[in-house]
Amino acid sequence: MLKYFILFKGDITPDSNISSKDKMAAETAAMDKFQTILGFSPASIQIRELWDEYEKRSSPEALVVKDLDRFEMVLQADEYERRMYDRDTLSILFFYLYLKKY
């Protein structure tokens, strides 16, 4: 599903200089479009409910998934660092991700 969000809203990265409010608005608009494409079927309604739960962190499952999402970003950044980037550049990213959590 992430690929559809990126298709509809673009890939927002830490260096995109977009506010949290604008990021959430773009993600909500992408979810609205996605749900419209699915025709407001029972499945699309359930997907929307699960996405809302994830964004609000309103269940233990949503908290785990959100933490896994952040962990995946750190793993990806670590892989980039090991393959092609210098440590100083990605240290800034790691620090940013740490601050976003708290």
N, C-alpha and C positions, 0 to 999 in steps of 0.2 A: 504494500500500500504506500510505503514511503516514496516509491518511484512516481506514483500518481501525484502525490503532494508536490514533489519537486517539479513535475511537469506543469502543474497549475500555478504554483507560486514561485518557482525558482529555488535554487539551493541557497539557503541563508546560512552563512558561516559567521564565526566570531568577528571576522574582519569586514563584514558587510556594512558596518556602521548603521544598523537599523535598531530602533528602540524595541524594547520588549513588547510595548503596546502595539507598535506597527507590525512586529513579527506575529503576534497573536492574531491581529486583524487579517493578515495575509493567510495564515493557517486556517482561520475560521472560514474565510472566503473560499479557500481551496476545498475544505470539507463540504461547504454548501454546494459547490460545483460538482464535486464527486457524488454527493448524495442525489443531486438532480439527475446526473447521468444514470445512476442506478434506479431512478424512477420512484424513489421513496418506497421501495419494497420493504418487507419485513427485515430482510437482511441489511439493507442500507440503514434502516432505523436502528438496528442493533449495533452496527458498526459505529454510527454516530454516538450512540449512548456510551459505548466503550471508549471512544475517543474523548468524549466529554469527561468521563470518569478518570481517564489517564491524565488529561490536562489539569483537572481539579485535584488530582491525587486523593480521590475520595474513598479509596478502598485499599486494603492491604495489597491486593494484586496490582493495583495501579502504582503504588509506591515501589514495588519490586520492579515492574516494567520500566518505570522512570529511571530508577537507579541503574538498571541494565542498559538503558539507552545512553546514559552518561558514561558508563563503564566502556561501552562500545566506542564512544568518541575518543576516550583516552587510549584505548587499544589501537585505534586507527591512527591517532596522532603519534603514538609510539612507533608504529610500523613506518609511518612517513619519516620520522626522525631517523630511524635505523637505515632506511633505504636512500633517502635523498636530501634531507634538510639538515641544517646545522642545529645544534642543541639550543642555541640562544633564541632562535625564532620560535621553536616549539615550546620552550620553557615559558614563554609569554602565553601561549595557548593553554598550557596546563594550568598556569596561574589563573587565567580567565575562567576556565571551567571550574576550578576550585571555588573562586569567588561567587560564581553564579549559583552554586549549590547553597551557599549560606547567605 
